[in-house]
Every structure is written in C-alpha cells, then in structure tokens.
Amino acid sequence: MKQAQKRTAPRLPGGRPPGRKAGPPARYDGGFGHRAGGLAPYAFVTPAVVLYALVLLIPIGYTVYLSLEKSQVSGLGLGAGARRQVFAGLANYASAITDAPFLSSLLRVVVYSVILVPVMLGLALLFALLLDARRVGLRRFGRLAIFLPYAVPTVIATLLWGFLYLPAVSPFPSILSTFGLSMPNLFTTHVALLSVANIGVWGGTGFNMIVMYTALRAVPSELYEAARIDGASQRQIALRIKIPMIAPALVLTGVFSLIATLQVFNEPQTLSPLTNTISPDWMPLMRVYDLAFNDNNSYEAAALAVIIAAVMFVGSYFLLRVSTKRVFQGR
C-alpha cells in the first residue's frame, strides 16, 4: 500500500497561511513591559542629565548671572534694605579687563605655560619612547615610578616641595655644602615661577607619559619590523614613525596641559604662606578667590571667572581646529 501523503495547506511567502491578514511585526520590549521607544531610554538618561545640570549648568548660569549684577549701597549702608543687588550690565567685565592685578597674573600664567608645557610634554614623550623601546629592563617598575607622582594630591606634593625649598628645613643646603656650594633662594621674584613650575612638571609628567605610552602600544609592530629591515635605527624609528603616529595623543595632552595651566591654583596658594613673593593675586584664579572672599566682591569675581572660562574655551577651540587640519586629516 502506498502511504498516504499528508497534505499541507499552501502558505504565502513569509510562512503566513492564506486567508490570514498580515499584522505589524512583533517588537521586542526589552523586558520593561512596553514597546521599544517608550520611556525606558529617558529613565536611564535622566539621572545623568540631572547630575550634569546640578553640577555644571546651574553653577555656570548662576556665575553668569552674578557677573551682570552689582551691590548698591544706600545711605551709610546700615539697616535693612541699605544694600541691594541691582543690574550692572557689562560694568563688571569692563572693570575686570582693566584690573591691573588680573592683567599681571594673566601675563604671569602665560610665562608659566611657556615654561611648564614644553618641559612636561617633552619629558613625558622621552619617557614614553624609552619605555616602548626594545630590550628595556624594569619596564613595569619604570611606568609605576614615573606615574606615581601624579597620584600624590597636589596640596601634599606642594607642601613637600615647599619644605624642600626652605633652607631651614631642607636637606639640600647640607648636601651642597659638602661640595662647597650654597643653596639659592628659590622664592625670589624671578625664581618663584620656576619653583611652582617644577611642582607642575613633577606631578603632570606621569599622566601624560601614560597617555603617550598607551598610544605607542597601539601602533602596529609590523611598521617597526619593516623599518628595521630597511636599516632604520631606533632613533630614526622614534622620529619618523613613532612620534608622527601618536600625533593625536600629543595634541590631546597639549590641549589638556594648556587648560591645566590656566587653572593653576593649588600650588601657589599652598606656597603663599611660606614666602612673601607669592601675593594673593599671583595667578588668575587666585585673583578670583581674592576678590570673592577677601574683598567680598563676588560680582567682579564672577566676571573674571567667565572671562577665564571664555579664554580657555576659545584657545582650546582654535588649537583643536588648527591641529585637526594638520594632524587628524586623513585618519
């Protein structure tokens, strides 16, 4: 007997039997009980947005608001309502850009940047190239030793260096005296800037070295092997292959370093009790702090803060724009 063959109902493309209407495709709800595209993405994003607004946007907006206000005193300034906050327009900005201590501090921080950034990035690049070279011993210890100063809090590091700068408690005078030398005064007017820059170099070289070293480890090793086959030396490989390949990392660390120099505050503020050379308005942020808390002029201090932020933003924007055309083009 021939086995009876089972008859199957004809089906349309897609597995749908005839006579059944096609419905909308099923959508995965992500396990939240509603269709994708609902409120779940906003629920995840909301905490970050709220935190961003509370920590950054609202303080910036309040600072801009204060920079446009001033305190008006009626009579002798005594009694309720004698002092009130009124709109000042751009008067605080006009006073800020003509403030002699602020202009002096701005010039001083430019010199500080010229000293700090090339030295710090140069040492970071040198250490990164040395650690990435072939047949280098104690590589892990070297990375840790160079990076370790960055892990020390700035205030603690500044206090340590401050005591080393003071001849009364520093071990350097006794060490130099054995060679017939004397320790110079590291807090004089022309040397204090170098003393502060030394602390910045000591603390910031390790971080920038790690960034550059990580970029070097991402370069394909085949490029180095091809260069060695062509007879290139380690110095030629470093100058013609390694440094051009990590140019984006160099630009990134350069921008971050410039921003950090404009924000320098902890080092000179911590050293100021040890010497009379470092005044309360020695750096731009110190001038903002002095106006806000010593002179009780939070309105002009807010205007100075806005000006400093604008300078950092504009400088970073143009630096990245120029570097993008020359470094990142074609990447």
Secondary structure, DSSP 4 states (H G I P E B T S, - for coil): -PPPPPP-----TTSPPTTPPP-PPP---TTTTS-TTSSHHHHHHHHHHHHHIIIIIHHHHHHHHHHTEEEEE-TTS-STTSEEEEE-TTHHHHHHHT-HHHHHHHHHHHHHHHHHHHHHHHHHHHHHHHHHSTT-SSHHHHHHHHHHHHHS-HHHHHHHHHHHH-TTT-SHHHHHHTTT-----TTSTTTHHHHHHHHHHHHHHHHHHHHHHHHHHTS-HHHHHHHHHTT--HHHHIIIIIHHHTHHHHHHHHHHHHHHHHT--HHHHHHGGG-SSS-TTSSHHHHHHIIIIIS--HHHHHHHHHHHHHHHHHHHHHHHHHHIIIIITT-
